[in-house]
Amino acid sequence: MYKNNDFEDIIKNRRSIRTYDDSVKISREEMEQILTDAMRAPSSVNMQPWRFVVVESPEGKAKLRPLVRFNTQQNDTSSAMIVIFGDVNSFDNGEKIFSSAVEQGLMPADVKEKQMAALTPYYANSPREELERVALIDGSLVAMQLMLVARAYGYDTNPIGGFERREVAEAFDIDIERYVPVMIVSIGKATDAGYGSYRLSVDETVFWK
């Protein structure tokens, strides 16, 4: 399994690729490893709200195609279209996540109890807008990590925001009330190097106070 550990190469040569070699398929084993590495991304109080629908079959691609607006080339040629959702009920896993951390020696038991005592009412009383905001932020973090991890495995990606959110959720039997669509990331073997892009300088984007 190919792995590139040159971080400078990964971040500086990542491109948004829209056309892939459609003969290249990523195995289930390798895709699971890519997603496992991507899920090392940080999330609010480690609730890991990201959920993925990996659309890789011809039937799935055909179902997704009319819902991705002007992004059909990525859909048609990529190894997979990874639809990222954010779970607004992610704290349902709070007990499992913190208890497992205690069992593995990653968190003291008293810290777990304090966390649960503080976070249970917070999640219970937070308005949906706040839960969606957290899910979108955390979903974006894992999406960026996914794109960098893909580069390390020798693949390229394209983040896609232009798609019919409710219709995509419904097409793949995802509860739109619970799972917020974040973005789609196409992944595959690039057929070209893609285009570089101009970046604003630190002087134009950073405020020192």
Secondary structure, DSSP 8 states (H G I E B T S, - for coil): ------HHHHHHS--B---B-TT----HHHHHHHHHHHTTS--GGG---EEEEEE-SHHHHHHHGGGSTT-HHHHHHSSEEEEEEEETTGGGGHHHHHHHHHHTTSS-HHHHHHHHHHHHHHHHHS-HHHHHHHHHHHHHHHHHHHHHHHHHTT-EEEEE--S-HHHHHHHTT--TTTEEEEEEEEEE-BSS---------HHHH----
